[in-house]
Amino acid sequence: MTQHLFIAPADIQSPRWQQAFPSALIAQDTTHIAQADCVWIVLRDDHDFSQLQTLSETGKKIIALTLIESPQQARQALEAGASGYVHYLAVPLVLEQVAQVVAAGGMWLGADLMRQLVLATARILPVVPVKPVNGTRVDLSQLTSRELAVAELVAAGKTNKEVARELDITERTVKAHLGSAFDKLKVRDRLHLVLVMAGNV
């Protein structure tokens, strides 16, 4: 079982952390770092970014917790070695999703930031159905017609809600098709999907 460690000052903590991960350790410093597989660190100042960079050199999964989401801070956190960036008051379900994506080798940004990144990437990289990926071809024929439709719309930067509306299906169905497409195409997150669909991984 993954051991989570949350590093945060005493006045900036959330009960949601232990709701998501009941065995999580919460500390104000790196004392328990050896016991942790995944480290969540609250970012407030340059010292925290420096600490994040040092922690990323340990090879552990690092997730940055922010008080106010901003593209600049997200970029700085990712450059320092974080694999995820999320608001420190995120609900337990979101925290669990972040942990799953990061554990699978993916990257997590807040929904708005990920949408901006996916849209920007989709504009630069046109969706091309089948292209070489790491020397092999992306086989989109393994997707059902509905999974392909969902994947193409998501790769174009649409939210789950927008995809659901466009295809006249529920958001839950969109999530199911998208999850299945992720598994079949072996992609980690929405940005990876954009790159795979564009044949640029």
N, C-alpha and C positions, 0 to 999 in steps of 0.2 A: 504494500500500500504506500502511496506517495505521501511523504511527510512535508507539510507546508509550514513555512515560517514567515510571519508577518513582522516586518521591522517598521516601527512607527513610534512617534512620541506619544506619551500617555494621553495628551489632550486631542490627538487625532487618531482615533480608533473606531471600529465599528463592530457591533455584536453580530453583524451579518457574516463576518469572516468565519467565526466558529459555527454559525448555522450552516454554512456551506461545507466547512471542513472541521467536524467536531474535535479532531485530534490536533488541530493546528496549534503551533506555538506562536505566542505573541510576545515580542520583546522590543526594547528600545535600542538595542545594539546587535552586533553579530555574534554574541556569546554562543548561541545554539546553532550556528551555521553548519557545523559538522553533522548534525542530526537531520538537516533539511535536504530534500530533493528539489523543491521548488521554493524560491524566495520571492516574496512580495515586499516591495519597499516603497514607502511614501516619499514622494519628491516634493521638497519645498525650496531648496536652495542649492548652491553649487556644491556644498559638502555632500549632499545626498546623491547628486549626479556622480561625484567622484567615487563615492561608496558603491554606487551601482556598477560603475566601470570595474572596480576592483572585484566585486562579487561575480561579474560576468566572466572573469578570468579563471574562476574556480571550475567552470564547466557546468555549473548548476543552471537550471532554468530560472530566469529572472523576469519578474513581471513588475512594471512600474505602476504605482498607484498615484493618481493625481487629485488635487483639490479642485482644479479647474482645467478642463480639457482644452488644449490648444494645439494647432498643427505644429507650431514651433517647438513646444515642449515635447510633443510626441516624437518629432524628428530627432531631437537631442537625446531622448531616452533610448530610441532604437540605435542611434549611433554609438551610444555608450554601452550597448550590449543587451538591452532588454528585448524579450521576445513578445512582450505584451504590454499594453498601455490601456488602463481603464480607470474610471472614477473610483475613489476609495469607498464610496457609499453604494456601489453597485449591489443589486439584489443577489441573494445566494445563487439563484439559477444562472445568472450571468457569470458570476465568479466561477461556478463549476464549468460552464462552457469555455471560459477563458483558459482554465487549467487543462481541459481536454484538448483544445486546439494547440496550445503551447507544447503539451506533452507529446503530441503527434508530430511535432516539428513545424507547426504552422506559426503564424504571426497574428496577434489580435490587436486591433485598434478599436476605439469606441465606434459605434455605428456611424456617426456622422463623418468621422475622420476616414473610416474605411470606405465609405461611400464616395467621398471626395477622391480618394486614391484610386478606387476602381474606375470612377468616371474619367479621371485624368488619363489613366492607363488605357482605358477602352478607346478614348479619342485618339491616342497615339498609335495603338496597335489594332488595326482592323481585324474583326473576327474572320478567320480563315478556317474552314471546316477540318481539313486534314493536312498536317504539316509534320516534318520530322521533329521529334522531341528526344533529346539525349540520344540521337542516333537511331531512334525507332519512330514508328508512325503512331500518331494518336488515332485510335480506332473508335470513332464516334458511332459506328454501327452497333456497338455493344449497348448503346443507350436506347431506351424505348423512345418513341416519337415525343412523348410528353416530357421525359427527362431531358431530351435534347432541346425542346422548346424552352424549358425552364432554364437550362444551362446557358443557352444563347442569350436570353433576356437578362440573366444575372451578370453574364460576362459583358453585357452592354451597359451595366451600371444600375440596373433597376433594383429596387428594394423588393423584399418578399411580398409586401402589400401591393406594390405596383404590378408584379408578375401575376399575383392572384387575380387582380382586377382585369388585367389584359387577357388572361387565359380562362377567366370565369371559373376559377377553382378557389378553394379555401387556402388560407396561409399555411395551415397545417399540411395540406397536400403539397404545397410548394416546398415546404421544408423536407417532406418525405422524398419527393423526387430529387431535390437538390442533394440530400444526403446520399441517396443511391448513386447519383451521378458522380459525386465526390469519390465514393468508394470504387466505382468502376474505372474512373479516370485516374485514380490514385492522386487526387489533389488535396491539399491541406486546408485551403481557405479560398475566399472569393477572389482575392488578387491572384493566387496561383491558378485559379480557373481561367481568369482573363488571359494569363500568359500561355496556358496550355491551349486554349481555344485559338489563340493567335499564333501558335506554333513557335513561341519564342522562349521556351524554357530550356 
